[in-house]
Amino acid sequence: MKLKYLLTTTAVALLPASGGFADGHALPECENCADTMTLMSWGGAYQASQIKAYAEPYAELTGVEIIWDESSNQAVAKVRAAAEAGNMTYDLVDVEGPQSQILCDEGLAVEVDVDEILAPGDDGSSPSDDFADAIINDCFIPQIVFSTTFGFRSDNDWAAAPGDLCALFDTENFPGKRALEKRPKKNIEWALLCDGVAKEELYDVLDEDGVDRALAKLDTIKDDVVWWSAGAETPQLLADGEVVMGSTYNGRLFSAIVEQDQPIEMLWDWQVFDYDGWAIPEGLSDERMNRVKHFLAFATDTQRLADQAKYISYGPARASSQPLVSTHAELGVEMGPHMPTNPANQVNFLVNNIEWWADNQDDVEARFQNWLAQ
């Protein structure tokens, strides 16, 4: 079944100009709350959307100082290290589903009752109903649905533009450097798909000799790959002409294509869907926990998640937010065609298998890094 926007028909309540929740209630005072918060996120266009949609408005309403750490790609390792040192410096960490599952399984993240700490939907729905399947575990507070997909230079002298994912492995018809993330997740799924494995058999194959098979497929283009660690790298490499195609988050490509008018096109074939959201690290004082809960109730309400989608082409995780998303807040561009959840962009897609990656992440990561070093 394709992922779709869940549109509601209930009339949308407008926010008061002074700020508050989507049902019209003003933001309550935060009692016994810390004056600062340190939030770990991903940097770039995504973090900018968070700042514009709810961090700056929240700071203006409350006076809290928000400090950003841009290292969510190392969230598990950093939270582990802070916990071991007995000095949890992060108040919230922005994580993908598998990271949240690891933190939850290891007791490094707080289990939360979303119906207790989050605002209801503007249509009166409970947070658990409004977020529905986006609540992937007891420690995860959803924000958005995003995908990892490919961009390619549109000014190459190829006979035809890439039509599917497996152009990645076709260096004869599509010569030039490729950019891939310097970790196994998604790369091994894509490699197996292009090695003839059916979508429904991917994780059965991976449970057998699939990782070795995927690495062997990746070996065929290893010399042509530029490896990235931060999502902003691929758009820059494409813009500079250092690579001809590369993977990154769809929001990064939207920024390069629409905002920067770069000669880049999107290849949606076999995009990989993920949920992204917040995890609260264990070890916070009462004052810090109070501030976190207060912020989360504001930052994940119907209006704020809709506002975030106006700055970046990621779909809000709340169903009640969807009707409020229309055009880019600054450019006036209709956002629907640029969303990963647009049916036209879902001819072939994968949903990240959170349980498999939570169980196998460390082992596969070690094998992947060992393969890179060979």
Salt bridges, closest charged atoms under 4 A:
ASP23 OD2 - HIS25 ND1 2.87
ASP91 OD1 - ARG288 NE 2.67
GLU96 OE2 - ARG183 NH2 3.17
GLU96 OE1 - LYS185 NZ 2.49
GLU96 OE1 - LYS186 NZ 3.97
GLU106 OE2 - ARG80 NH2 2.66
ASP130 OD2 - ARG318 NH1 2.72
ASP155 OD2 - ARG153 NH2 2.61
GLU181 OE2 - ARG183 NE 2.61
ASP195 OD2 - ARG213 NE 2.70
ASP212 OD1 - ARG367 NH2 2.84
GLU259 OE2 - HIS328 NE2 3.29
ASP274 OD2 - LYS186 NZ 3.24
ASP301 OD2 - ARG304 NH2 2.90
ASP307 OD1 - LYS310 NZ 3.85
GLU330 OE2 - LYS52 NZ 3.24
ASP362 OD2 - ARG80 NH2 3.57
ASP363 OD2 - ARG367 NH1 3.75
